[in-house]
Amino acid sequence: MKIVACNSNLPLAEKVAAELGLPLCNATVRRFADMEIFVEIHENVRGEDVFVIQSTCSPTNDNLMELLIMLDALRRGSARRITAVMPYFGYARQDRKSGPRTPISAKLVANILVEAGANRVLTMDLHAMQIQGFFDIPVDNLYAAPLFTRDIRGRMKIDGEPPLPYDAPPMDIPGGPHNLMIVSPDVGGVVRARQLAQRLNVDLAIIDKRRERAGVSEVMNVIGDVRGRYCILVDDIVDSGGSLCNAAEALMKHGAAAVEAYVTHGVLTGSAVSRIGQSPLGMLTLTDSIKATEAVRDSANIRQISTAALISRAMQAISDESSVSSLFD
């Protein structure tokens, strides 16, 4: 078993390798003067079970191309099996035709990954579950819900709960843990939010989000009684942060005591960090599927929790040919 890291998220790759007690494979990913990507692997990978860790986040096309070229280099180096470990799968939001003559780019990326040499894909919280069916190779889609559940219960300091292995701000819930409520920021995320609500055994609310017409602010209706409740918004991706902040404002207008958010992938483009800092969100908790920018690290109300233990256990299970679905519990 060998672990190869590309450049998009080296800190996560190093944590995963440390969890497995293995060194990262000695490889070079560099660019020529015209920004062509060149990959060279300085170790023998013939007959090896190789895992390539690379999130296809911004710059999305560069990081995707790095991954494709690395897969090709490993295939030509006669690796026995190549698993593309993609904590964040870029282009996942283009999972269907959104209008006439538009692409299904997630399917295109799936085809390219297979053609480049991937024998298997390991990812986390795909934007749309049907993307697994775009591949003709096995796809393991991990869930961040177990990590979020553990973090929330640890922050609530419930008696008998094991302490978190890292520093985390306490969660002071007026009225006690039963006053917690999980909220889906839109109808499409209800399944994800319901899973977390069931794990925590708390109530669920839903934001009904729509636009009256183009260019007009979103109308937010809240399905469920959130008055006096400590609300946690749950989503898979936060990009500009507009919808998340609007949802937080709608919850506060409907009488919520406080609002936080747990989101798997922090894309955070443009002025998203500033917008979140000025919003009613008390805290935004992200995973490290995407490397934190300096703005994220300096933000007072954004934090990250590590996926390294979960990803490393999934990689070990794949290598051992044992169950990956057991990690969902």
N, C-alpha and C positions, 0 to 999 in steps of 0.2 A: 504494500500500500504506500503510495506516494502522494504528497499534497503539493500542488503547484499554485502559486498566487500570481494573478495579474495585478494591475496597478490601481484598480478602482477602490479597493477597500483593504489595503495591507494590514491595518490594525486588527480587523476582524479575522483575516487569514492567520495572523500570528497567534491570536487567542485560540482559534480552532486547533492549530497545530500543537499548541501548548497543552490543551485539554487531552489530545490524543497521545501526547508524549513523543511526537515525531518532529523532525526538522522540516522546514519548507524545502522543497526541491530547489537545487541550484539552477536557476534559469534567469535569462535576461530578456526583458521586454523594453525595447528602445525605439527611437525614431531617427530616420535619416533627416537630412536637411530640409527635404520637401515634405516632412511629416509622415512619410511612409512608415508603417510599423514593421519592425523586424523582431523576430523571436528566436532565441537559441536556448536549448536545454543542455546543460552541462553535465548531466548524469545519464546513465543507462536506464531506459524505461522499458526495455524489451520484456514483454510478459508480465508487466506490473499492472496493478489495479490503481489507476491514477484519478485523482480528484482535482479539478481545476476550479478555484474559487474566484468568482468575478461577478459583481453586481453590474448590470447594464444601466447605470444611472448617469447623470450628467458628468461629462459630455457623452451622451448616450451612444452616438454612432462610433466614436473613438473606442469606447469601452467594449462595445459589441464586436468591433473589428479585432481588437486585441484578443478577445475570447476565441473568435473564429480561427485566427491564425495560430493560436496556441493549440487548439484542437487539431488542426491540420498537422502541426509539427509533431504532436504526440502520436497521431495515427501513423505518420510516416516513420516514426521511431519505433513502431511495432508494439505499442502498449496493448496489453491484453483487453482491458476495458477502460473506457474514458467516461467519467461522470462530470457533467457540467454543473457545478454548485453555484446557483444563481440566487442569492438571498433576496435580491430584488430583480424581477423580470421586467425589463423595459419593453415598451410597446404593448403591454398587456391591456391598456385601455382601448386599443383598437382591435377589439375582439369580434366585431360584427360590422356590417355595412351601415354607416350612419346616414347615408343619403345616396342618391344616384351617382354611379361611377366613382365610388370611394373604395379604398382597399380594406382588406382584413389583414393588417400588418402583423398581428400576433401570429397568424398562421404562416405568413411569409418567413418570419424569424424562426419559427419552429422548423420549417423545411430547411432553412440555411444551416441551423445548428446540427441537424441530422446529417446533412450533406458534408459538413465540415469534419465530422468524425465523432460526434457525441453518441455514446451508446446508452446513456441514461441522463436524466435531468433531476436535480434536487433543488427545489425552490421553496419559497415561503409566502403564504397568503396571496395567492394569485388573485388578481382583480376580478377575474371571472373563472369559475371552476371549469367551464367547458373548454378552456385553453388546454387542459390535459389531453383532450381528445384531438387536438391539432397535431399531436406528435404520434409517430408510429414506433416510438420507443417508450420504455417505462418512464413515468414521471411521478416523483414523490413530492407532494405538496404539503409542507409542514404548516402548522398553525401556531400563531403567536398567543392564542388564548390561554394555554397553560402558563406561559410566562407572565401574562397580564394578571391572571388569577392569583398566582403566587405573590406578585408584587403588591396587588391591592390588599390581599389578606395580611401580608406582612406589614404594610403601612397602617392598617387598621389596628394592628397589635392585638389580635384576637388571642385569648388565653389558649394555650396549648399549641399554638402555631409556631413552627421553628423560625428563628430569626433569619432575616434576609442576609445573604453573604456579602452585602454591600450597603453603604450608607444610602438611606432613602428618607425623604421628608415625611413626617407622620401625617396621617389623614385624620383630621379631627371632624367627625361626622356628628352634627347636632342630632340628638335623639338616639344615637347608637347605630351599629352596623345595619340594623333592619331598615333604617331610613335611607340607605343607599339605593340609587336607581340607575340602571344602564339605559342609555339612549342611543338609538340609531339615527344618524344625521340625515338619512333619506330612506325611502322605502326599499331601495336596492340592497341596503346593508342590514336588513332586518335579521337575516339568518345568522350573520356573524355576531350581531349584538345579542341575539337570543341565546346563542351558545355560551357567551360569557355570563349572561344573566342566570342561566341554568347552573353554571358552575358555581356561582356565588350565591345562588338561591335568593335572588332579589327580583324586584319588579322591572318591567321593561316599558319604555316609552318610545315613540317614533316621531320624528320631524317630517311633516309633509312639506316638501320644498318644491316650489314651481315658480315660473316667471309668467306674469300677466301678458307681457309682450317683450320683444327684443329691446335691450337697452334699459329695461326697467328692473329695479331691484327685486330680488327674490321675495316672494310672500311666504312667510313661515307660519305654519299651524302646528300645534303640538298635540299629538294624540296620546292622551294619558294625563293624569293629574300629577304635576311636578311641584306643587306648592309645598315649600318647606323641605324639599328633598335635596340630597347631595347627589348631583347628576354627573355621570361619567359618559361622555360621548365616545363611541367606539367606531373606528373606520380602518380601512386598509391603507389608504394613501392620503397624505395632505400635501397639496401642491402650492397653490397661491395662498391658501389659508382662508379665502373669502367665505366659502360655505361653512367651514368649521366655526369661524368667528361669528357669522350671522346666526348659526344655530345656537351658539352660546348666548348671544344677546336675546334671542327669542325665548330661551329657557329662563333667563333672569327676568324678562318681562312677564312671564307666566308664573313668577313667584318662587323659582328655585332658590335654595339657600346658597348654593355654590355650584360651580361647574368646572370639571376637569375634562381631559381628553386622553385616550389611549389610542395611538395610531401606529400601525406596523412600519410603514415606509415614509420617512420624512424627506420628500422631494424638495419642498421649501424653495421655490423659485422666486425671483424678484424680491419684493419687499415683504415676503411672507413672515419672516422672523419679526420684523418691526410691527406688522399688523397683529400678530399673535401677542406680542408684548403689550400692546395697547388694548387688547380685548378683555372681556370678562373672564377668560380662562385663567383659573388659578394655577394650573400646571398642565403642560402637554408632555406626555411620556411617549417616547419613540423607541423603537429597537435600533440596533446599530447595523441594520441591513444596508444602510447607506451611510457612508463616512460623514461624520459631523463636520460642518464648516466652522470656521472661527466664530461666525455670528451665532451659530447654534450653541457652541461651547460657552460663549459669553452671555447668553440669554439667561435671565433670572427665572423664567417660567417655562423653560424647555429642558428636558433631561433625557438621557438614553439608558436603556437597559440592554444587557448583552445577550445575543442569541448564540454565542459560541458553544455553550454546553449542549444546547439542543441540536445544533447543526453537527457537532462532533459525534454525538450519540447516533444521529441518523446516518452519518458517514460510516461509523463502525458497524452499524446494523447492515448496511448495504454490503460492506466488505465481507462480513461474516455470513451473509445470506440469511439473516434473521429478520424478525418483524420490525418494520418501521412504524406501522400504525399503532403499536403499543405506546409510542411516544406521545400520541395525541391525548393520552390520559394523564 
